């Protein structure tokens, strides 16, 4: 799957060759605050945990994986958007419900890049007939991520314990039906 450039951004599916970009992004404690309390990721963890984890759910045909986000004019890497089935690392993976996640450099915060990227990527992956919902999770205190979810038209569904092999967290869960997302996008809501 190819994802068309948005107004300011371009997208490319990430591979193990992008390990240095994962590492670079995770060296800012503010970026990591809502991920693990502000701890920076080591290159060893990038190579031994995060890259194999990403490879386990990457499916180029379906658009699953982590999409590198770069500014079109400068080619500067600014972050990524994750796409995978919700509950992928459990026995109850929901192949019709794609989870979006994002992580962006602090210098880009407040400029609308994450929303623009998430919207473009969601629009592309939601064209797959097997997808009926798009969802996202965040810590309840991560108001910036929750704002992006609401800008995408997602609605709060529940607060729950999100199970993950890297550690369970209490999270808020938001989702939107694909049909509603397409209607919203067609009306050009921001």
N, C-alpha and C positions, 0 to 999 in steps of 0.2 A: 504494500500500500504506500502510496505517495500522499503527502499532505501538502496542499497548495500553500504558498506563502500567504501570510495575512498582510495587512496594510504596512506593518513595520518589521515583521518577523519572518524567519524561515525555519524550517523544521527538518530534522534528519534523525532516523532511528539510531540510537546509541549502541555501541558494541564494546567489547573488552578493550578495544583500542582507545576508548575514551576514559580510561581509568584515571588519568591525570586531571580530567575535568571534574569527575566525581570528587576526587580528593580536594581540588582547588575550591570548589563550592562549599565543602564541609569544613573549611578552616576558619570560618567566621562564627564565633559563639552566638551571635544574634540570629544567624540563619539556623543554627542548630537548637535554639532555645525550645521550640515546640516539638522537636524531634526526640531529643534525649537530655534536655535540661541544659544545653549549651556546650556539651563536650564535642571536641573536634574528632573527626574520623581519621584513623591512621591509614596509611597506604596499605598496610598489611590487611586491615579489615576490608578496604575497598577490593583488594585482589582476592581475598579468601572467603569473604561473606557476600558483599554486595554485587560483585560481577557475576558469580555463579547464581545468585538469587535472581538477578535480572534475566540471565540467560534461560532460567527455568520457565519463565512465562513469556518470553519474547516470541512473537509469531508475526512476522512481517506481513504476511497475507492478510491477517485480520487487524493489523495495526496495534497489536499488543506489544508493550515494551516501554522503554523510556525514550522520549523524544527530546533530542537536543534542541534548544531554542537559542537562536542567534539573531542579532540585529542585522537586518538585510543590508543596510548601507555600509556597515563596518565589518561585518562577519564576526563580531564579538560574541562569544558564548556568554549567555546571561543566566541560564538555568535549564531546567528540564520539566517535562510533564510526563507522568506515569500513566499507562493504560494497562489494565489487567482485569480479569473477572473478579468481582467482589468475593471475598473469602477464599481467594486462590489457594492459600496455604492451609486449607482445612479440608475435611471430608465433604463439605457442603458447598463447594465452589459453584457459583452462579454464572454460568457461561452466557446468559442473556442479559446480565447486569454488569456493565463495565465500570470499574472504579477509576476515577481520575485522581491524581495527586500531583503536587507541584512543589518545586523548590527553586528559588531564585536568589541571585546575589542581592545583598542589601542595597547597593547603589541603584537598583532598579525599582525598589519598593515605592508604591504610590504613583507609578507612572502608567498603570494599566496593562503592563506587559503580561502579567500572569493571567489576567482575565482574557486578554486577546488571544494568548496562546491556548489556554484551556478551551475557549469557545471554538477556535479553528480546528483543534484536534478532536474535540467532541463531535463536531459536525461531520468530520471525515469518518471517524470510526462508527458513528451512529447510522451510517448508510448501509451497514451490513444487516441483512434481513434477520439474522438471529439475535440481534440486540434489541431489547425492549425497554431497558432503563439505563440511566447513567447516574452514578452515585459518587459520593466523596465522604471521607471521614476526617475529623480533626479533633484535637483537644478542645474542650469547651472554652478554654481561655484564649484560643487562637482566633481572635476576632477578624484578623485580616483574611485568613483562609475561609472563614465562614462567610465573609462579605463576598468573596469570589463565588462561592457556591450559590448564594442568593442572586448574584448578577447573572449566573447561568440559568436561573429559574428553578434551581433545586429548592425543595422544601424540607424542613426539619421532620424527621421521622421518629428518631429515638436517641436516647443516651444509653450506652451499653458497654459491656466489656468486649473490646475487639481482641480476638484471639490471634496471635501471631507467634511463630517459632522464635522470633527475636525478643519476645516479651509482650505480655498482654497489657493493654491500656484502656482506661475509661475514655470513650470517645463519643462525639456526636455524629450521627449518621444522617446525611441528606441525600435525596434522590429526586429525579425527574423522569417521567416517562418519555421515551424517544419522540413519540408523536407530539407531545406538548413542547418538547425542546425544538422540534422542527417548526412548529407554528410560531413559537416565540422568536426564533431566528429569522423566519420569513417576514415577520413584522418589524425586524431590525431593532429589537429591544437591546439596551445596553445595561 
